[in-house]
Amino acid sequence: MHQDPVSTADLYDQHGDDLQSISVQFQDFGGRLSFHGPARTIKCHEDNGLVKETLSFPGNGAVLVVDGGGSLRFALLGDMIAKNAEANGWAGIIIHGAVRDRAELAGLQLGIKAIGSNPRKTVKRGHGTVDETISIGDVKIRPGAMVYADIDGILVQH
């Protein structure tokens, strides 16, 4: 899926307070450094069953935003799940938690942001919630909100 790059700094200059900026400092892990799309949301803690399930369906240019509670104890995304997301047309994935398989993630044409990495995989029990409003830092993200991400950060427009 091809997207023209966006500049979050330019977007903020144009739209100001119509956009919320997530202050949590995310790192880039995917091969696409700029991505945007409507949010799909998951809230889960150290269990990526819902992440795997959601990304196995067509994304239609959406951005999956995962509230993993900021835990770095387990990776909520690895190369196999990310490859499914790329093949299924997701624009990107933002994880308030950890990923793994960094070298493979970097080779994908998929935007991936997370706060860190850990080689430890999770169990897959499917615990959590899908498509409900979540919070990362002081920003609430509801399903369908537009999300814009690049190397400067993440903006949310409701």
MDTraj code that builds the backbone (N, CA, C; nanometers):
import mdtraj as md
import numpy as np

residues = "MET HIS GLN ASP PRO VAL SER THR ALA ASP LEU TYR ASP GLN HIS GLY ASP ASP LEU GLN SER ILE SER VAL GLN PHE GLN ASP PHE GLY GLY ARG LEU SER PHE HIS GLY PRO ALA ARG THR ILE LYS CYS HIS GLU ASP ASN GLY LEU VAL LYS GLU THR LEU SER PHE PRO GLY ASN GLY ALA VAL LEU VAL VAL ASP GLY GLY GLY SER LEU ARG PHE ALA LEU LEU GLY ASP MET ILE ALA LYS ASN ALA GLU ALA ASN GLY TRP ALA GLY ILE ILE ILE HIS GLY ALA VAL ARG ASP ARG ALA GLU LEU ALA GLY LEU GLN LEU GLY ILE LYS ALA ILE GLY SER ASN PRO ARG LYS THR VAL LYS ARG GLY HIS GLY THR VAL ASP GLU THR ILE SER ILE GLY ASP VAL LYS ILE ARG PRO GLY ALA MET VAL TYR ALA ASP ILE ASP GLY ILE LEU VAL GLN HIS".split()
xyz = np.array([
    [0.0828, -0.1181, 0.0000],
    [0.0000, 0.0000, 0.0000],
    [0.0871, 0.1241, 0.0000],
    [0.0720, 0.2083, -0.0991],
    [0.1529, 0.3296, -0.1103],
    [0.0809, 0.4475, -0.0456],
    [0.1566, 0.5259, 0.0277],
    [0.1063, 0.6516, 0.0843],
    [0.2102, 0.7595, 0.0607],
    [0.1638, 0.8799, 0.0307],
    [0.2560, 0.9920, 0.0247],
    [0.2967, 1.0268, 0.1676],
    [0.4236, 1.0616, 0.1886],
    [0.4684, 1.0972, 0.3235],
    [0.3944, 1.2199, 0.3767],
    [0.3751, 1.2222, 0.5069],
    [0.3183, 1.3392, 0.5732],
    [0.4216, 1.3934, 0.6712],
    [0.4140, 1.5218, 0.6960],
    [0.4989, 1.5851, 0.7964],
    [0.4095, 1.6257, 0.9122],
    [0.4311, 1.5634, 1.0280],
    [0.3478, 1.5984, 1.1431],
    [0.3721, 1.7428, 1.1862],
    [0.4945, 1.7915, 1.1703],
    [0.5229, 1.9315, 1.2062],
    [0.4424, 2.0268, 1.1178],
    [0.4402, 1.9989, 0.9864],
    [0.3629, 2.0842, 0.8956],
    [0.2136, 2.0744, 0.9238],
    [0.1655, 1.9527, 0.9511],
    [0.0234, 1.9355, 0.9843],
    [-0.0129, 2.0157, 1.1086],
    [0.0738, 2.0090, 1.2096],
    [0.0450, 2.0836, 1.3315],
    [0.0460, 2.2340, 1.3048],
    [0.1416, 2.2801, 1.2230],
    [0.1454, 2.4234, 1.1892],
    [0.0177, 2.4670, 1.1188],
    [-0.0393, 2.3811, 1.0361],
    [-0.1603, 2.4139, 0.9614],
    [-0.2867, 2.4045, 1.0453],
    [-0.2929, 2.3049, 1.1364],
    [-0.4183, 2.2760, 1.2064],
    [-0.4143, 2.3005, 1.3575],
    [-0.2969, 2.3223, 1.4132],
    [-0.2838, 2.3572, 1.5543],
    [-0.3595, 2.2662, 1.6484],
    [-0.4406, 2.3276, 1.7322],
    [-0.5077, 2.2548, 1.8391],
    [-0.6190, 2.1619, 1.7920],
    [-0.6444, 2.1563, 1.6609],
    [-0.7360, 2.0538, 1.6093],
    [-0.6708, 1.9170, 1.6149],
    [-0.5400, 1.9155, 1.6382],
    [-0.4634, 1.7912, 1.6473],
    [-0.4089, 1.7754, 1.7885],
    [-0.4066, 1.6528, 1.8373],
    [-0.3447, 1.6246, 1.9662],
    [-0.2134, 1.5524, 1.9408],
    [-0.1103, 1.5896, 2.0128],
    [0.0215, 1.5297, 1.9987],
    [0.0473, 1.4335, 2.1144],
    [0.0818, 1.3101, 2.0814],
    [0.1141, 1.2113, 2.1847],
    [0.2557, 1.2395, 2.2330],
    [0.2702, 1.2659, 2.3622],
    [0.4008, 1.3042, 2.4165],
    [0.4903, 1.1847, 2.4487],
    [0.4348, 1.0646, 2.4534],
    [0.5170, 0.9452, 2.4762],
    [0.6169, 0.9343, 2.3613],
    [0.7417, 0.9060, 2.3940],
    [0.8478, 0.9004, 2.2944],
    [0.8568, 0.7605, 2.2333],
    [0.8060, 0.7477, 2.1119],
    [0.8071, 0.6217, 2.0388],
    [0.9306, 0.6128, 1.9497],
    [0.9725, 0.4900, 1.9218],
    [1.0806, 0.4636, 1.8276],
    [1.0198, 0.4085, 1.6990],
    [1.0921, 0.4246, 1.5884],
    [1.0489, 0.3693, 1.4603],
    [1.1137, 0.2333, 1.4390],
    [1.0321, 0.1350, 1.3998],
    [1.0826, -0.0003, 1.3765],
    [1.0524, -0.0511, 1.2362],
    [0.9544, 0.0043, 1.1681],
    [0.9169, -0.0418, 1.0349],
    [0.9947, 0.0291, 0.9260],
    [0.9813, -0.0199, 0.8033],
    [1.0493, 0.0377, 0.6887],
    [0.9858, 0.1648, 0.6369],
    [0.8653, 0.1946, 0.6794],
    [0.7969, 0.3180, 0.6401],
    [0.7979, 0.4118, 0.7608],
    [0.8597, 0.5282, 0.7457],
    [0.8751, 0.6211, 0.8576],
    [0.7620, 0.7221, 0.8678],
    [0.6801, 0.7326, 0.7637],
    [0.5666, 0.8237, 0.7639],
    [0.4438, 0.7444, 0.7216],
    [0.3382, 0.7508, 0.8028],
    [0.2158, 0.6794, 0.7695],
    [0.0978, 0.7468, 0.8370],
    [-0.0199, 0.7194, 0.7846],
    [-0.1409, 0.7780, 0.8406],
    [-0.2615, 0.6946, 0.7995],
    [-0.3696, 0.7129, 0.8746],
    [-0.4940, 0.6451, 0.8436],
    [-0.5880, 0.6490, 0.9620],
    [-0.7100, 0.5985, 0.9428],
    [-0.8053, 0.5924, 1.0525],
    [-0.7621, 0.4890, 1.1562],
    [-0.7829, 0.5219, 1.2816],
    [-0.7401, 0.4339, 1.3911],
    [-0.8341, 0.3159, 1.4089],
    [-0.7739, 0.2022, 1.4310],
    [-0.8400, 0.0853, 1.4917],
    [-0.7676, 0.0677, 1.6239],
    [-0.8359, 0.0315, 1.7292],
    [-0.7725, 0.0290, 1.8606],
    [-0.7851, -0.1071, 1.9286],
    [-0.6827, -0.1377, 2.0076],
    [-0.6818, -0.2558, 2.0935],
    [-0.6217, -0.2140, 2.2268],
    [-0.6802, -0.2628, 2.3341],
    [-0.6205, -0.2485, 2.4663],
    [-0.5931, -0.3893, 2.5168],
    [-0.4670, -0.4181, 2.5446],
    [-0.4295, -0.5514, 2.5933],
    [-0.3051, -0.5375, 2.6802],
    [-0.2834, -0.6332, 2.7653],
    [-0.1668, -0.6290, 2.8535],
    [-0.0913, -0.7605, 2.8431],
    [0.0263, -0.7544, 2.7823],
    [0.1177, -0.8684, 2.7729],
    [0.0542, -0.9912, 2.7082],
    [-0.0379, -0.9682, 2.6153],
    [-0.1092, -1.0744, 2.5432],
    [-0.1415, -1.0191, 2.4044],
    [-0.0819, -1.0771, 2.3002],
    [-0.1023, -1.0219, 2.1658],
    [-0.2011, -1.1016, 2.0812],
    [-0.2835, -1.1822, 2.1427],
    [-0.3820, -1.2601, 2.0670],
    [-0.4736, -1.1740, 1.9819],
    [-0.5226, -1.0638, 2.0365],
    [-0.6111, -0.9751, 1.9606],
    [-0.5353, -0.8991, 1.8521],
    [-0.4083, -0.8694, 1.8769],
    [-0.3258, -0.8033, 1.7758],
    [-0.3101, -0.8955, 1.6554],
    [-0.2745, -1.0199, 1.6819],
    [-0.2574, -1.1190, 1.5741],
    [-0.3871, -1.1369, 1.4960],
    [-0.4966, -1.1513, 1.5672],
    [-0.6263, -1.1723, 1.5023],
    [-0.6664, -1.0526, 1.4166],
    [-0.6555, -0.9325, 1.4720],
    [-0.6971, -0.8113, 1.4006],
    [-0.6150, -0.7900, 1.2742],
    [-0.4837, -0.8084, 1.2829],
    [-0.3961, -0.7837, 1.1686],
    [-0.4034, -0.8920, 1.0622],
    [-0.4755, -0.9996, 1.0900],
    [-0.4929, -1.1053, 0.9889],
    [-0.6079, -1.0726, 0.8936],
    [-0.6789, -0.9628, 0.9197],
    [-0.7888, -0.9181, 0.8337],
    [-0.7452, -0.7947, 0.7554],
    [-0.8129, -0.7625, 0.6443],
    [-0.7770, -0.6441, 0.5662],
    [-0.7799, -0.5166, 0.6510],
    [-0.6746, -0.4369, 0.6351],
    [-0.6646, -0.3118, 0.7101],
    [-0.7184, -0.1930, 0.6343],
    [-0.7236, -0.2025, 0.5002],
    [-0.7769, -0.0936, 0.4178],
    [-0.7156, 0.0411, 0.4517],
    [-0.5837, 0.0425, 0.4768],
    [-0.5141, 0.1681, 0.5037],
    [-0.5275, 0.2210, 0.6446],
    [-0.5785, 0.1408, 0.7370],
    [-0.5952, 0.1847, 0.8757],
    [-0.4634, 0.1724, 0.9528],
    [-0.4602, 0.2387, 1.0676],
    [-0.3483, 0.2309, 1.1608],
    [-0.3993, 0.1622, 1.2866],
    [-0.3348, 0.0509, 1.3237],
    [-0.3713, -0.0168, 1.4477],
    [-0.2947, 0.0481, 1.5621],
    [-0.3685, 0.0988, 1.6606],
    [-0.3079, 0.1611, 1.7778],
    [-0.3359, 0.0699, 1.8972],
    [-0.2273, 0.0211, 1.9588],
    [-0.2377, -0.0771, 2.0664],
    [-0.1912, -0.0154, 2.1974],
    [-0.2809, -0.0127, 2.2955],
    [-0.2451, 0.0298, 2.4303],
    [-0.2028, -0.0947, 2.5067],
    [-0.0720, -0.1161, 2.5110],
    [-0.0158, -0.2284, 2.5857],
    [0.0267, -0.1876, 2.7250],
    [-0.0223, -0.0731, 2.7709],
    [0.0085, -0.0276, 2.9058],
    [0.1531, 0.0141, 2.9252],
    [0.2282, 0.0249, 2.8164],
    [0.3675, 0.0645, 2.8276],
    [0.4592, -0.0477, 2.8739],
    [0.4082, -0.1702, 2.8814],
    [0.4896, -0.2824, 2.9280],
    [0.5949, -0.3204, 2.8248],
    [0.7167, -0.3386, 2.8720],
    [0.8262, -0.3854, 2.7881],
    [0.8659, -0.5295, 2.8227],
    [0.7845, -0.5972, 2.9026],
    [0.8169, -0.7341, 2.9451],
    [0.7983, -0.8377, 2.8354],
    [0.7054, -0.8134, 2.7429],
    [0.6765, -0.9052, 2.6329],
    [0.6564, -0.8247, 2.5050],
    [0.6927, -0.8836, 2.3921],
    [0.6705, -0.8178, 2.2632],
    [0.5285, -0.8449, 2.2155],
    [0.4569, -0.7391, 2.1812],
    [0.3202, -0.7523, 2.1305],
    [0.3154, -0.7687, 1.9794],
    [0.4298, -0.7513, 1.9116],
    [0.4364, -0.7644, 1.7661],
    [0.5720, -0.8206, 1.7273],
    [0.5695, -0.9184, 1.6362],
    [0.6913, -0.9734, 1.5792],
    [0.6809, -0.9772, 1.4281],
    [0.7818, -1.0364, 1.3641],
    [0.7891, -1.0327, 1.2182],
    [0.6738, -1.1038, 1.1489],
    [0.6292, -1.2164, 1.1987],
    [0.5236, -1.2910, 1.1298],
    [0.3909, -1.2151, 1.1301],
    [0.3547, -1.1599, 1.2442],
    [0.2305, -1.0825, 1.2525],
    [0.2424, -0.9553, 1.1684],
    [0.3586, -0.8900, 1.1719],
    [0.3794, -0.7678, 1.0937],
    [0.3735, -0.7966, 0.9434],
    [0.4265, -0.9102, 0.8994],
    [0.4189, -0.9466, 0.7575],
    [0.2740, -0.9661, 0.7148],
    [0.1915, -1.0232, 0.8020],
    [0.0478, -1.0349, 0.7732],
    [-0.0154, -0.8969, 0.7593],
    [0.0217, -0.8057, 0.8478],
    [-0.0329, -0.6698, 0.8426],
    [0.0050, -0.6018, 0.7113],
    [0.1297, -0.6158, 0.6707],
    [0.1746, -0.5563, 0.5449],
    [0.0960, -0.6156, 0.4278],
    [0.0814, -0.7471, 0.4244],
    [0.0095, -0.8142, 0.3157],
    [-0.1386, -0.7786, 0.3143],
    [-0.1936, -0.7448, 0.4309],
    [-0.3364, -0.7147, 0.4427],
    [-0.3685, -0.5661, 0.4310],
    [-0.2714, -0.4845, 0.3909],
    [-0.3001, -0.3450, 0.3594],
    [-0.3140, -0.2501, 0.4767],
    [-0.2506, -0.2809, 0.5891],
    [-0.2493, -0.1872, 0.7015],
    [-0.1453, -0.0795, 0.6720],
    [-0.1746, 0.0457, 0.7067],
    [-0.0787, 0.1550, 0.6865],
    [0.0305, 0.1512, 0.7923],
    [-0.0069, 0.1153, 0.9146],
    [0.0915, 0.1139, 1.0220],
    [0.0358, 0.0589, 1.1507],
    [0.1281, 0.0425, 1.2449],
    [0.0955, -0.0109, 1.3774],
    [0.1702, 0.0737, 1.4801],
    [0.0986, 0.1171, 1.5820],
    [0.1585, 0.1926, 1.6920],
    [0.1325, 0.1119, 1.8188],
    [0.2396, 0.0766, 1.8893],
    [0.2261, -0.0077, 2.0085],
    [0.2857, 0.0621, 2.1297],
    [0.2002, 0.0895, 2.2267],
    [0.2473, 0.1424, 2.3543],
    [0.2935, 0.0222, 2.4364],
    [0.4073, -0.0308, 2.3926],
    [0.4658, -0.1521, 2.4473],
    [0.5841, -0.1904, 2.3601],
    [0.6168, -0.3198, 2.3579],
    [0.7374, -0.3677, 2.2905],
    [0.7067, -0.4482, 2.1643],
    [0.8089, -0.4523, 2.0764],
    [0.8084, -0.5373, 1.9574],
    [0.9330, -0.6256, 1.9636],
    [0.9431, -0.7190, 1.8678],
    [1.0634, -0.7999, 1.8538],
    [1.0917, -0.8211, 1.7055],
    [1.2015, -0.8876, 1.6733],
    [1.2407, -0.9124, 1.5340],
    [1.2684, -0.7811, 1.4613],
    [1.3433, -0.6939, 1.5244],
    [1.3673, -0.5589, 1.4729],
    [1.4242, -0.5577, 1.3313],
    [1.5195, -0.6447, 1.3012],
    [1.5816, -0.6445, 1.1684],
    [1.4783, -0.6749, 1.0606],
    [1.3920, -0.7721, 1.0843],
    [1.2886, -0.8072, 0.9873],
    [1.1840, -0.6970, 0.9749],
    [1.1454, -0.6359, 1.0864],
    [1.0465, -0.5271, 1.0829],
    [1.0966, -0.4109, 0.9981],
    [1.2253, -0.3818, 1.0065],
    [1.2828, -0.2689, 0.9326],
    [1.2743, -0.2885, 0.7816],
    [1.2636, -0.4132, 0.7362],
    [1.2559, -0.4405, 0.5933],
    [1.1159, -0.4393, 0.5357],
    [1.0156, -0.4175, 0.6190],
    [0.8766, -0.4185, 0.5731],
    [0.8317, -0.2791, 0.5304],
    [0.7475, -0.2735, 0.4289],
    [0.6883, -0.1460, 0.3882],
    [0.5630, -0.1221, 0.4721],
    [0.5874, -0.0989, 0.6000],
    [0.4829, -0.0830, 0.6999],
    [0.5366, 0.0126, 0.8053],
    [0.4543, 0.1059, 0.8479],
    [0.4937, 0.1926, 0.9583],
    [0.4763, 0.1179, 1.0887],
    [0.5793, 0.1163, 1.1715],
    [0.5712, 0.0498, 1.3017],
    [0.6397, 0.1383, 1.4040],
    [0.5640, 0.1789, 1.5053],
    [0.6195, 0.2545, 1.6168],
    [0.5887, 0.1791, 1.7455],
    [0.6860, 0.1773, 1.8351],
    [0.6694, 0.1171, 1.9673],
    [0.7647, 0.1893, 2.0612],
    [0.7532, 0.1613, 2.1911],
    [0.8417, 0.2302, 2.2844],
    [0.9693, 0.1521, 2.3119],
    [0.9774, 0.0282, 2.2661],
    [1.0981, -0.0497, 2.2864],
    [1.0856, -0.1878, 2.2254],
    [1.1841, -0.2720, 2.2557],
    [1.1826, -0.4084, 2.2042],
    [1.2220, -0.5073, 2.3134],
    [1.1791, -0.6302, 2.2951],
    [1.2117, -0.7399, 2.3852],
    [1.1925, -0.8691, 2.3062],
    [1.2896, -0.9609, 2.3073],
    [1.2747, -1.0844, 2.2303],
    [1.1700, -1.1808, 2.2869],
    [1.1214, -1.1559, 2.4056],
    [1.0274, -1.2462, 2.4722],
    [0.8888, -1.2338, 2.4116],
    [0.8333, -1.3456, 2.3626],
    [0.6990, -1.3417, 2.3045],
    [0.5930, -1.3571, 2.4120],
    [0.4721, -1.3163, 2.3766],
    [0.3605, -1.3227, 2.4711],
    [0.2870, -1.4556, 2.4580],
    [0.1985, -1.4780, 2.5511],
    [0.0987, -1.5833, 2.5354],
    [-0.0139, -1.5232, 2.4524],
    [-0.0939, -1.6080, 2.3935],
    [-0.2054, -1.5603, 2.3109],
    [-0.3360, -1.6131, 2.3690],
    [-0.3889, -1.5407, 2.4641],
    [-0.5162, -1.5793, 2.5259],
    [-0.6324, -1.4996, 2.4688],
    [-0.6025, -1.3901, 2.3983],
    [-0.7080, -1.3071, 2.3418],
    [-0.7723, -1.2149, 2.4425],
    [-0.7034, -1.1888, 2.5536],
    [-0.7572, -1.0974, 2.6544],
    [-0.7393, -0.9532, 2.6092],
    [-0.8379, -0.8716, 2.6355],
    [-0.8319, -0.7304, 2.6021],
    [-0.9600, -0.6856, 2.5353],
    [-0.9560, -0.5654, 2.4800],
    [-1.0730, -0.5095, 2.4128],
    [-1.0320, -0.4541, 2.2766],
    [-1.1264, -0.4549, 2.1844],
    [-1.1030, -0.4081, 2.0481],
    [-1.2010, -0.2953, 2.0167],
    [-1.1520, -0.1961, 1.9428],
    [-1.2342, -0.0852, 1.8935],
    [-1.3099, -0.0118, 2.0029],
    [-1.2365, 0.0211, 2.1102],
    [-1.2875, 0.1088, 2.2147],
    [-1.1893, 0.2235, 2.2298],
    [-1.2328, 0.3341, 2.2872],
    [-1.1435, 0.4467, 2.3095],
    [-1.0336, 0.4061, 2.4060],
    [-0.9089, 0.4372, 2.3686],
    [-0.7932, 0.4092, 2.4531],
    [-0.7208, 0.5397, 2.4813],
    [-0.6277, 0.5365, 2.5762],
    [-0.5458, 0.6535, 2.6072],
    [-0.3992, 0.6142, 2.6028],
    [-0.3209, 0.6989, 2.5367],
    [-0.1758, 0.6853, 2.5396],
    [-0.1229, 0.8206, 2.5817],
    [-0.0496, 0.8208, 2.6919],
    [-0.0106, 0.9490, 2.7507],
    [-0.1361, 1.0227, 2.7893],
    [-0.1471, 1.1458, 2.7465],
    [-0.2662, 1.2241, 2.7800],
    [-0.3600, 1.2403, 2.6604],
    [-0.3447, 1.1536, 2.5597],
    [-0.4274, 1.1619, 2.4399],
    [-0.5213, 1.0426, 2.4318],
    [-0.6487, 1.0718, 2.4146],
    [-0.7480, 0.9667, 2.3929],
    [-0.7577, 0.9397, 2.2431],
    [-0.7633, 0.8123, 2.2060],
    [-0.7744, 0.7731, 2.0658],
    [-0.8987, 0.6870, 2.0516],
    [-0.9923, 0.7369, 1.9737],
    [-1.1143, 0.6602, 1.9513],
    [-1.1046, 0.5932, 1.8151],
    [-1.1711, 0.4810, 1.7977],
    [-1.1720, 0.4162, 1.6664],
    [-1.2240, 0.5130, 1.5602],
    [-1.1540, 0.5188, 1.4479],
    [-1.1924, 0.6071, 1.3390],
    [-1.1227, 0.7417, 1.3392],
    [-1.0624, 0.7799, 1.4517],
    [-0.9870, 0.9060, 1.4553],
    [-0.8705, 0.8957, 1.3579],
    [-0.8364, 1.0055, 1.2936],
    [-0.7217, 1.0037, 1.2027],
    [-0.5922, 1.0116, 1.2826],
    [-0.4992, 0.9250, 1.2449],
    [-0.3686, 0.9192, 1.3099],
    [-0.2625, 0.9491, 1.2045],
    [-0.1702, 1.0387, 1.2383],
    [-0.0599, 1.0759, 1.1503],
    [0.0694, 1.0513, 1.2262],
    [0.1637, 0.9815, 1.1642],
    [0.2896, 0.9508, 1.2314],
    [0.4075, 0.9699, 1.1371],
    [0.5155, 1.0218, 1.1907],
    [0.6418, 1.0308, 1.1181],
    [0.7540, 1.0330, 1.2209],
    [0.8748, 1.0664, 1.1771],
    [0.9883, 1.0603, 1.2691],
    [0.9819, 1.1650, 1.3798],
    [0.8976, 1.2666, 1.3644],
    [0.8818, 1.3671, 1.4689],
    [0.7830, 1.3262, 1.5781],
    [0.6903, 1.2377, 1.5472],
    [0.5938, 1.1980, 1.6477],
    [0.4624, 1.1526, 1.5906],
    [0.3595, 1.1561, 1.6754],
    [0.2266, 1.1051, 1.6409],
    [0.1223, 1.2107, 1.6736],
    [0.0358, 1.2392, 1.5758],
    [-0.0754, 1.3315, 1.5955],
    [-0.2067, 1.2562, 1.5781],
    [-0.3075, 1.2978, 1.6533],
    [-0.4413, 1.2382, 1.6453],
    [-0.5412, 1.3495, 1.6193],
    [-0.6283, 1.3281, 1.5205],
    [-0.7332, 1.4247, 1.4887],
    [-0.8673, 1.3571, 1.5066],
    [-0.9512, 1.4135, 1.5924],
    [-1.0825, 1.3532, 1.6174],
    [-1.1884, 1.4136, 1.5307],
])
top = md.Topology()
chain = top.add_chain()
for i, resn in enumerate(residues, 1):
    res = top.add_residue(resn, chain, resSeq=i)
    for name in ("N", "CA", "C"):
        top.add_atom(name, md.element.get_by_symbol(name[0]), res)
traj = md.Trajectory(xyz[None], top)
